[in-house]
């Protein structure tokens, strides 16, 4: 296993459970993500095209490696309905070694 810093958590919001599940399944099937948690009921207040919006969204929490983030961004953009989807990456600085080993073996390219 590489150090925890080789791994990332990516956050992506979607407009529906169905869209989030479709994107999550594609990322896991393509081995770009080891796991995607889908959290419904997120309320997002944001500025878009000069107006303040208040919408319900679904948050995807994507566990991956640093090498795969660019491909995740590319796939999310291709599959997402939003003109400008949220796609951000957070570095993991520590984690359970057995979990990080599993993550490393579940995402391609391998982080081993």
N, CA, C and O atoms as a GROMACS GRO file, in nm:
protein
  448
    1UNK      N    1   0.083  -0.119   0.000
    1UNK     CA    2   0.000   0.000   0.000
    1UNK      C    3   0.087   0.124   0.000
    1UNK      O    4   0.185   0.132   0.074
    2UNK      N    5   0.051   0.220  -0.081
    2UNK     CA    6   0.115   0.351  -0.075
    2UNK      C    7   0.060   0.425   0.045
    2UNK      O    8  -0.035   0.380   0.108
    3UNK      N    9   0.120   0.540   0.076
    3UNK     CA   10   0.068   0.621   0.184
    3UNK      C   11  -0.071   0.673   0.154
    3UNK      O   12  -0.114   0.676   0.038
    4UNK      N   13  -0.140   0.713   0.258
    4UNK     CA   14  -0.278   0.760   0.245
    4UNK      C   15  -0.289   0.876   0.148
    4UNK      O   16  -0.394   0.894   0.086
    5UNK      N   17  -0.184   0.956   0.134
    5UNK     CA   18  -0.190   1.073   0.045
    5UNK      C   19  -0.210   1.036  -0.102
    5UNK      O   20  -0.238   1.123  -0.184
    6UNK      N   21  -0.194   0.909  -0.136
    6UNK     CA   22  -0.216   0.864  -0.274
    6UNK      C   23  -0.365   0.850  -0.305
    6UNK      O   24  -0.402   0.825  -0.420
    7UNK      N   25  -0.449   0.866  -0.205
    7UNK     CA   26  -0.593   0.846  -0.221
    7UNK      C   27  -0.669   0.976  -0.210
    7UNK      O   28  -0.622   1.074  -0.152
    8UNK      N   29  -0.790   0.976  -0.268
    8UNK     CA   30  -0.873   1.095  -0.269
    8UNK      C   31  -1.018   1.059  -0.238
    8UNK      O   32  -1.063   0.947  -0.260
    9UNK      N   33  -1.089   1.158  -0.186
    9UNK     CA   34  -1.233   1.155  -0.177
    9UNK      C   35  -1.279   1.264  -0.272
    9UNK      O   36  -1.239   1.380  -0.259
   10UNK      N   37  -1.362   1.228  -0.366
   10UNK     CA   38  -1.418   1.326  -0.460
   10UNK      C   39  -1.564   1.349  -0.423
   10UNK      O   40  -1.635   1.255  -0.387
   11UNK      N   41  -1.608   1.472  -0.433
   11UNK     CA   42  -1.747   1.509  -0.405
   11UNK      C   43  -1.812   1.556  -0.534
   11UNK      O   44  -1.759   1.640  -0.606
   12UNK      N   45  -1.929   1.500  -0.561
   12UNK     CA   46  -2.006   1.536  -0.681
   12UNK      C   47  -2.152   1.542  -0.638
   12UNK      O   48  -2.201   1.451  -0.571
   13UNK      N   49  -2.223   1.648  -0.675
   13UNK     CA   50  -2.366   1.654  -0.651
   13UNK      C   51  -2.441   1.623  -0.779
   13UNK      O   52  -2.391   1.645  -0.890
   14UNK      N   53  -2.563   1.571  -0.762
   14UNK     CA   54  -2.649   1.538  -0.876
   14UNK      C   55  -2.791   1.583  -0.843
   14UNK      O   56  -2.824   1.609  -0.728
   15UNK      N   57  -2.873   1.592  -0.946
   15UNK     CA   58  -3.009   1.641  -0.928
   15UNK      C   59  -3.109   1.536  -0.881
   15UNK      O   60  -3.219   1.571  -0.840
   16UNK      N   61  -3.071   1.407  -0.888
   16UNK     CA   62  -3.164   1.301  -0.847
   16UNK      C   63  -3.088   1.177  -0.802
   16UNK      O   64  -2.970   1.159  -0.834
   17UNK      N   65  -3.158   1.092  -0.726
   17UNK     CA   66  -3.100   0.964  -0.685
   17UNK      C   67  -3.064   0.879  -0.806
   17UNK      O   68  -2.959   0.814  -0.809
   18UNK      N   69  -3.151   0.881  -0.907
   18UNK     CA   70  -3.128   0.799  -1.026
   18UNK      C   71  -3.002   0.843  -1.100
   18UNK      O   72  -2.922   0.759  -1.141
   19UNK      N   73  -2.985   0.974  -1.115
   19UNK     CA   74  -2.865   1.022  -1.184
   19UNK      C   75  -2.740   0.987  -1.103
   19UNK      O   76  -2.640   0.944  -1.160
   20UNK      N   77  -2.746   1.006  -0.972
   20UNK     CA   78  -2.631   0.974  -0.887
   20UNK      C   79  -2.597   0.825  -0.896
   20UNK      O   80  -2.480   0.789  -0.907
   21UNK      N   81  -2.699   0.739  -0.892
   21UNK     CA   82  -2.674   0.595  -0.900
   21UNK      C   83  -2.615   0.556  -1.035
   21UNK      O   84  -2.526   0.471  -1.041
   22UNK      N   85  -2.661   0.617  -1.142
   22UNK     CA   86  -2.609   0.587  -1.276
   22UNK      C   87  -2.462   0.625  -1.285
   22UNK      O   88  -2.380   0.549  -1.337
   23UNK      N   89  -2.428   0.743  -1.235
   23UNK     CA   90  -2.288   0.789  -1.237
   23UNK      C   91  -2.203   0.701  -1.146
   23UNK      O   92  -2.094   0.659  -1.185
   24UNK      N   93  -2.251   0.674  -1.025
   24UNK     CA   94  -2.175   0.593  -0.928
   24UNK      C   95  -2.146   0.454  -0.984
   24UNK      O   96  -2.034   0.405  -0.976
   25UNK      N   97  -2.249   0.391  -1.042
   25UNK     CA   98  -2.232   0.257  -1.098
   25UNK      C   99  -2.126   0.257  -1.208
   25UNK      O  100  -2.043   0.167  -1.214
   26UNK      N  101  -2.130   0.357  -1.295
   26UNK     CA  102  -2.031   0.365  -1.404
   26UNK      C  103  -1.890   0.378  -1.347
   26UNK      O  104  -1.798   0.312  -1.395
   27UNK      N  105  -1.872   0.463  -1.247
   27UNK     CA  106  -1.739   0.484  -1.190
   27UNK      C  107  -1.684   0.357  -1.125
   27UNK      O  108  -1.566   0.326  -1.139
   28UNK      N  109  -1.770   0.284  -1.054
   28UNK     CA  110  -1.726   0.161  -0.988
   28UNK      C  111  -1.703   0.051  -1.091
   28UNK      O  112  -1.603  -0.020  -1.084
   29UNK      N  113  -1.795   0.035  -1.186
   29UNK     CA  114  -1.778  -0.068  -1.289
   29UNK      C  115  -1.652  -0.046  -1.371
   29UNK      O  116  -1.587  -0.143  -1.411
   30UNK      N  117  -1.617   0.080  -1.396
   30UNK     CA  118  -1.498   0.112  -1.475
   30UNK      C  119  -1.371   0.117  -1.390
   30UNK      O  120  -1.264   0.151  -1.439
   31UNK      N  121  -1.384   0.082  -1.263
   31UNK     CA  122  -1.272   0.078  -1.167
   31UNK      C  123  -1.205   0.214  -1.149
   31UNK      O  124  -1.085   0.221  -1.119
   32UNK      N  125  -1.280   0.320  -1.167
   32UNK     CA  126  -1.230   0.454  -1.138
   32UNK      C  127  -1.253   0.488  -0.991
   32UNK      O  128  -1.186   0.576  -0.937
   33UNK      N  129  -1.347   0.420  -0.928
   33UNK     CA  130  -1.377   0.440  -0.787
   33UNK      C  131  -1.393   0.304  -0.721
   33UNK      O  132  -1.443   0.210  -0.782
   34UNK      N  133  -1.350   0.296  -0.596
   34UNK     CA  134  -1.369   0.174  -0.519
   34UNK      C  135  -1.509   0.168  -0.462
   34UNK      O  136  -1.568   0.060  -0.449
   35UNK      N  137  -1.563   0.284  -0.427
   35UNK     CA  138  -1.691   0.292  -0.360
   35UNK      C  139  -1.747   0.432  -0.380
   35UNK      O  140  -1.672   0.530  -0.384
   36UNK      N  141  -1.878   0.441  -0.394
   36UNK     CA  142  -1.945   0.572  -0.400
   36UNK      C  143  -2.062   0.567  -0.303
   36UNK      O  144  -2.153   0.485  -0.319
   37UNK      N  145  -2.060   0.654  -0.204
   37UNK     CA  146  -2.173   0.669  -0.114
   37UNK      C  147  -2.267   0.772  -0.176
   37UNK      O  148  -2.222   0.875  -0.226
   38UNK      N  149  -2.397   0.743  -0.173
   38UNK     CA  150  -2.497   0.836  -0.226
   38UNK      C  151  -2.580   0.885  -0.109
   38UNK      O  152  -2.646   0.807  -0.040
   39UNK      N  153  -2.576   1.016  -0.088
   39UNK     CA  154  -2.642   1.077   0.027
   39UNK      C  155  -2.754   1.167  -0.024
   39UNK      O  156  -2.728   1.275  -0.077
   40UNK      N  157  -2.879   1.123  -0.009
   40UNK     CA  158  -2.991   1.205  -0.056
   40UNK      C  159  -3.024   1.317   0.042
   40UNK      O  160  -2.973   1.320   0.154
   41UNK      N  161  -3.109   1.408  -0.002
   41UNK     CA  162  -3.161   1.510   0.088
   41UNK      C  163  -3.069   1.626   0.116
   41UNK      O  164  -3.087   1.696   0.216
   42UNK      N  165  -2.971   1.650   0.030
   42UNK     CA  166  -2.882   1.764   0.047
   42UNK      C  167  -2.954   1.888  -0.004
   42UNK      O  168  -3.009   1.888  -0.114
   43UNK      N  169  -2.953   1.993   0.075
   43UNK     CA  170  -3.010   2.121   0.032
   43UNK      C  171  -2.895   2.211  -0.006
   43UNK      O  172  -2.807   2.238   0.076
   44UNK      N  173  -2.895   2.258  -0.129
   44UNK     CA  174  -2.787   2.342  -0.180
   44UNK      C  175  -2.840   2.482  -0.210
   44UNK      O  176  -2.939   2.498  -0.282
   45UNK      N  177  -2.774   2.580  -0.155
   45UNK     CA  178  -2.804   2.720  -0.183
   45UNK      C  179  -2.680   2.777  -0.250
   45UNK      O  180  -2.571   2.774  -0.193
   46UNK      N  181  -2.697   2.828  -0.371
   46UNK     CA  182  -2.583   2.869  -0.451
   46UNK      C  183  -2.625   2.978  -0.549
   46UNK      O  184  -2.744   2.999  -0.574
   47UNK      N  185  -2.526   3.046  -0.602
   47UNK     CA  186  -2.551   3.148  -0.702
   47UNK      C  187  -2.529   3.087  -0.840
   47UNK      O  188  -2.425   3.026  -0.865
   48UNK      N  189  -2.626   3.104  -0.929
   48UNK     CA  190  -2.615   3.052  -1.066
   48UNK      C  191  -2.678   3.152  -1.161
   48UNK      O  192  -2.795   3.188  -1.147
   49UNK      N  193  -2.600   3.197  -1.257
   49UNK     CA  194  -2.645   3.290  -1.359
   49UNK      C  195  -2.713   3.413  -1.299
   49UNK      O  196  -2.819   3.456  -1.344
   50UNK      N  197  -2.649   3.468  -1.194
   50UNK     CA  198  -2.694   3.592  -1.133
   50UNK      C  199  -2.807   3.579  -1.032
   50UNK      O  200  -2.849   3.679  -0.975
   51UNK      N  201  -2.856   3.458  -1.008
   51UNK     CA  202  -2.965   3.438  -0.913
   51UNK      C  203  -2.921   3.344  -0.802
   51UNK      O  204  -2.838   3.255  -0.824
   52UNK      N  205  -2.977   3.363  -0.683
   52UNK     CA  206  -2.953   3.270  -0.574
   52UNK      C  207  -3.057   3.158  -0.585
   52UNK      O  208  -3.177   3.183  -0.584
   53UNK      N  209  -3.007   3.036  -0.596
   53UNK     CA  210  -3.092   2.917  -0.612
   53UNK      C  211  -3.097   2.839  -0.481
   53UNK      O  212  -3.004   2.846  -0.400
   54UNK      N  213  -3.203   2.765  -0.461
   54UNK     CA  214  -3.222   2.683  -0.342
   54UNK      C  215  -3.283   2.551  -0.390
   54UNK      O  216  -3.402   2.545  -0.419
   55UNK      N  217  -3.201   2.445  -0.398
   55UNK     CA  218  -3.244   2.318  -0.457
   55UNK      C  219  -3.209   2.200  -0.369
   55UNK      O  220  -3.119   2.206  -0.285
   56UNK      N  221  -3.282   2.092  -0.390
   56UNK     CA  222  -3.250   1.962  -0.330
   56UNK      C  223  -3.158   1.888  -0.427
   56UNK      O  224  -3.181   1.886  -0.548
   57UNK      N  225  -3.054   1.830  -0.373
   57UNK     CA  226  -2.959   1.754  -0.453
   57UNK      C  227  -2.924   1.625  -0.381
   57UNK      O  228  -2.968   1.600  -0.269
   58UNK      N  229  -2.843   1.545  -0.447
   58UNK     CA  230  -2.790   1.420  -0.394
   58UNK      C  231  -2.639   1.434  -0.398
   58UNK      O  232  -2.583   1.474  -0.500
   59UNK      N  233  -2.573   1.400  -0.289
   59UNK     CA  234  -2.426   1.409  -0.283
   59UNK      C  235  -2.365   1.272  -0.301
   59UNK      O  236  -2.403   1.176  -0.234
   60UNK      N  237  -2.268   1.264  -0.392
   60UNK     CA  238  -2.189   1.143  -0.409
   60UNK      C  239  -2.053   1.164  -0.342
   60UNK      O  240  -1.986   1.264  -0.367
   61UNK      N  241  -2.014   1.070  -0.258
   61UNK     CA  242  -1.883   1.070  -0.193
   61UNK      C  243  -1.807   0.955  -0.257
   61UNK      O  244  -1.838   0.838  -0.233
   62UNK      N  245  -1.707   0.988  -0.336
   62UNK     CA  246  -1.637   0.892  -0.422
   62UNK      C  247  -1.499   0.864  -0.364
   62UNK      O  248  -1.419   0.956  -0.345
   63UNK      N  249  -1.469   0.737  -0.336
   63UNK     CA  250  -1.337   0.698  -0.287
   63UNK      C  251  -1.255   0.646  -0.403
   63UNK      O  252  -1.298   0.556  -0.475
   64UNK      N  253  -1.137   0.705  -0.422
   64UNK     CA  254  -1.055   0.672  -0.538
   64UNK      C  255  -0.908   0.697  -0.507
   64UNK      O  256  -0.871   0.721  -0.392
   65UNK      N  257  -0.825   0.690  -0.610
   65UNK     CA  258  -0.684   0.727  -0.593
   65UNK      C  259  -0.656   0.856  -0.671
   65UNK      O  260  -0.735   0.897  -0.756
   66UNK      N  261  -0.544   0.917  -0.641
   66UNK     CA  262  -0.510   1.045  -0.704
   66UNK      C  263  -0.496   1.031  -0.855
   66UNK      O  264  -0.530   1.122  -0.930
   67UNK      N  265  -0.445   0.916  -0.899
   67UNK     CA  266  -0.424   0.893  -1.042
   67UNK      C  267  -0.554   0.893  -1.122
   67UNK      O  268  -0.554   0.926  -1.241
   68UNK      N  269  -0.663   0.857  -1.059
   68UNK     CA  270  -0.790   0.840  -1.131
   68UNK      C  271  -0.876   0.966  -1.135
   68UNK      O  272  -0.979   0.967  -1.204
   69UNK      N  273  -0.838   1.072  -1.064
   69UNK     CA  274  -0.927   1.187  -1.055
   69UNK      C  275  -0.958   1.250  -1.191
   69UNK      O  276  -1.073   1.284  -1.218
   70UNK      N  277  -0.859   1.265  -1.277
   70UNK     CA  278  -0.885   1.327  -1.408
   70UNK      C  279  -0.985   1.245  -1.489
   70UNK      O  280  -1.072   1.301  -1.556
   71UNK      N  281  -0.973   1.113  -1.484
   71UNK     CA  282  -1.068   1.026  -1.555
   71UNK      C  283  -1.207   1.035  -1.493
   71UNK      O  284  -1.307   1.033  -1.565
   72UNK      N  285  -1.214   1.045  -1.360
   72UNK     CA  286  -1.344   1.062  -1.294
   72UNK      C  287  -1.408   1.192  -1.340
   72UNK      O  288  -1.527   1.195  -1.372
   73UNK      N  289  -1.331   1.299  -1.344
   73UNK     CA  290  -1.386   1.426  -1.390
   73UNK      C  291  -1.439   1.414  -1.532
   73UNK      O  292  -1.548   1.463  -1.562
   74UNK      N  293  -1.365   1.349  -1.618
   74UNK     CA  294  -1.406   1.330  -1.758
   74UNK      C  295  -1.536   1.249  -1.767
   74UNK      O  296  -1.627   1.286  -1.842
   75UNK      N  297  -1.546   1.139  -1.692
   75UNK     CA  298  -1.666   1.055  -1.696
   75UNK      C  299  -1.786   1.127  -1.635
   75UNK      O  300  -1.896   1.119  -1.690
   76UNK      N  301  -1.766   1.197  -1.524
   76UNK     CA  302  -1.878   1.269  -1.463
   76UNK      C  303  -1.931   1.374  -1.560
   76UNK      O  304  -2.052   1.387  -1.577
   77UNK      N  305  -1.842   1.448  -1.623
   77UNK     CA  306  -1.886   1.549  -1.720
   77UNK      C  307  -1.966   1.485  -1.835
   77UNK      O  308  -2.064   1.542  -1.882
   78UNK      N  309  -1.924   1.367  -1.878
   78UNK     CA  310  -1.993   1.299  -1.989
   78UNK      C  311  -2.130   1.246  -1.948
   78UNK      O  312  -2.222   1.242  -2.030
   79UNK      N  313  -2.146   1.206  -1.822
   79UNK     CA  314  -2.268   1.142  -1.775
   79UNK      C  315  -2.366   1.236  -1.705
   79UNK      O  316  -2.482   1.202  -1.687
   80UNK      N  317  -2.319   1.352  -1.666
   80UNK     CA  318  -2.396   1.443  -1.579
   80UNK      C  319  -2.488   1.533  -1.660
   80UNK      O  320  -2.456   1.572  -1.772
   81UNK      N  321  -2.603   1.566  -1.601
   81UNK     CA  322  -2.699   1.655  -1.667
   81UNK      C  323  -2.668   1.803  -1.644
   81UNK      O  324  -2.718   1.888  -1.719
   82UNK      N  325  -2.588   1.837  -1.543
   82UNK     CA  326  -2.559   1.978  -1.513
   82UNK      C  327  -2.462   2.036  -1.616
   82UNK      O  328  -2.375   1.966  -1.667
   83UNK      N  329  -2.479   2.162  -1.646
   83UNK     CA  330  -2.386   2.233  -1.733
   83UNK      C  331  -2.249   2.243  -1.667
   83UNK      O  332  -2.146   2.227  -1.733
   84UNK      N  333  -2.248   2.270  -1.536
   84UNK     CA  334  -2.123   2.282  -1.459
   84UNK      C  335  -2.137   2.198  -1.331
   84UNK      O  336  -2.171   2.252  -1.226
   85UNK      N  337  -2.111   2.068  -1.340
   85UNK     CA  338  -2.125   1.985  -1.220
   85UNK      C  339  -2.013   2.012  -1.119
   85UNK      O  340  -1.900   2.045  -1.156
   86UNK      N  341  -2.048   1.998  -0.993
   86UNK     CA  342  -1.948   2.003  -0.887
   86UNK      C  343  -1.865   1.876  -0.895
   86UNK      O  344  -1.919   1.766  -0.889
   87UNK      N  345  -1.734   1.892  -0.910
   87UNK     CA  346  -1.642   1.778  -0.909
   87UNK      C  347  -1.517   1.827  -0.836
   87UNK      O  348  -1.433   1.894  -0.896
   88UNK      N  349  -1.506   1.793  -0.708
   88UNK     CA  350  -1.390   1.839  -0.632
   88UNK      C  351  -1.322   1.720  -0.565
   88UNK      O  352  -1.384   1.617  -0.540
   89UNK      N  353  -1.195   1.736  -0.537
   89UNK     CA  354  -1.114   1.630  -0.478
   89UNK      C  355  -1.056   1.677  -0.346
   89UNK      O  356  -1.007   1.789  -0.333
   90UNK      N  357  -1.064   1.589  -0.247
   90UNK     CA  358  -1.004   1.614  -0.116
   90UNK      C  359  -0.898   1.507  -0.090
   90UNK      O  360  -0.924   1.388  -0.108
   91UNK      N  361  -0.782   1.549  -0.047
   91UNK     CA  362  -0.673   1.455  -0.017
   91UNK      C  363  -0.702   1.381   0.114
   91UNK      O  364  -0.749   1.441   0.210
   92UNK      N  365  -0.673   1.253   0.116
   92UNK     CA  366  -0.681   1.174   0.239
   92UNK      C  367  -0.543   1.176   0.302
   92UNK      O  368  -0.446   1.134   0.240
   93UNK      N  369  -0.533   1.226   0.424
   93UNK     CA  370  -0.401   1.230   0.487
   93UNK      C  371  -0.376   1.111   0.580
   93UNK      O  372  -0.262   1.079   0.610
   94UNK      N  373  -0.484   1.046   0.626
   94UNK     CA  374  -0.470   0.925   0.708
   94UNK      C  375  -0.588   0.835   0.682
   94UNK      O  376  -0.694   0.880   0.640
   95UNK      N  377  -0.569   0.706   0.708
   95UNK     CA  378  -0.678   0.611   0.693
   95UNK      C  379  -0.640   0.476   0.747
   95UNK      O  380  -0.522   0.446   0.766
   96UNK      N  381  -0.739   0.395   0.772
   96UNK     CA  382  -0.718   0.258   0.818
   96UNK      C  383  -0.641   0.181   0.711
   96UNK      O  384  -0.681   0.178   0.595
   97UNK      N  385  -0.530   0.119   0.750
   97UNK     CA  386  -0.448   0.048   0.652
   97UNK      C  387  -0.524  -0.061   0.577
   97UNK      O  388  -0.510  -0.070   0.455
   98UNK      N  389  -0.604  -0.145   0.646
   98UNK     CA  390  -0.680  -0.245   0.569
   98UNK      C  391  -0.777  -0.182   0.469
   98UNK      O  392  -0.794  -0.233   0.358
   99UNK      N  393  -0.841  -0.072   0.507
   99UNK     CA  394  -0.933  -0.005   0.414
   99UNK      C  395  -0.857   0.052   0.294
   99UNK      O  396  -0.902   0.037   0.181
  100UNK      N  397  -0.744   0.116   0.319
  100UNK     CA  398  -0.666   0.173   0.209
  100UNK      C  399  -0.610   0.064   0.118
  100UNK      O  400  -0.599   0.084  -0.003
  101UNK      N  401  -0.574  -0.051   0.176
  101UNK     CA  402  -0.531  -0.165   0.094
  101UNK      C  403  -0.644  -0.210   0.001
  101UNK      O  404  -0.622  -0.235  -0.117
  102UNK      N  405  -0.766  -0.219   0.057
  102UNK     CA  406  -0.882  -0.257  -0.024
  102UNK      C  407  -0.906  -0.154  -0.134
  102UNK      O  408  -0.931  -0.190  -0.249
  103UNK      N  409  -0.899  -0.026  -0.098
  103UNK     CA  410  -0.919   0.080  -0.196
  103UNK      C  411  -0.815   0.068  -0.308
  103UNK      O  412  -0.849   0.078  -0.426
  104UNK      N  413  -0.691   0.045  -0.271
  104UNK     CA  414  -0.584   0.034  -0.370
  104UNK      C  415  -0.610  -0.082  -0.467
  104UNK      O  416  -0.582  -0.069  -0.586
  105UNK      N  417  -0.663  -0.191  -0.418
  105UNK     CA  418  -0.689  -0.306  -0.504
  105UNK      C  419  -0.816  -0.296  -0.585
  105UNK      O  420  -0.839  -0.376  -0.676
  106UNK      N  421  -0.900  -0.198  -0.554
  106UNK     CA  422  -1.029  -0.185  -0.619
  106UNK      C  423  -1.034  -0.082  -0.731
  106UNK      O  424  -1.127  -0.081  -0.811
  107UNK      N  425  -0.933   0.004  -0.736
  107UNK     CA  426  -0.931   0.113  -0.833
  107UNK      C  427  -0.818   0.089  -0.932
  107UNK      O  428  -0.708   0.050  -0.893
  108UNK      N  429  -0.846   0.114  -1.060
  108UNK     CA  430  -0.743   0.103  -1.163
  108UNK      C  431  -0.715   0.242  -1.216
  108UNK      O  432  -0.812   0.315  -1.240
  109UNK      N  433  -0.593   0.287  -1.237
  109UNK     CA  434  -0.472   0.207  -1.221
  109UNK      C  435  -0.443   0.178  -1.074
  109UNK      O  436  -0.472   0.259  -0.986
  110UNK      N  437  -0.387   0.064  -1.051
  110UNK     CA  438  -0.362   0.018  -0.915
  110UNK      C  439  -0.269   0.112  -0.842
  110UNK      O  440  -0.174   0.165  -0.898
  111UNK      N  441  -0.299   0.133  -0.714
  111UNK     CA  442  -0.217   0.218  -0.627
  111UNK      C  443  -0.122   0.135  -0.542
  111UNK      O  444  -0.065   0.187  -0.446
  112UNK      N  445  -0.106   0.010  -0.574
  112UNK     CA  446  -0.022  -0.077  -0.493
  112UNK      C  447   0.125  -0.046  -0.512
  112UNK      O  448   0.209  -0.111  -0.450
   0.00000   0.00000   0.00000
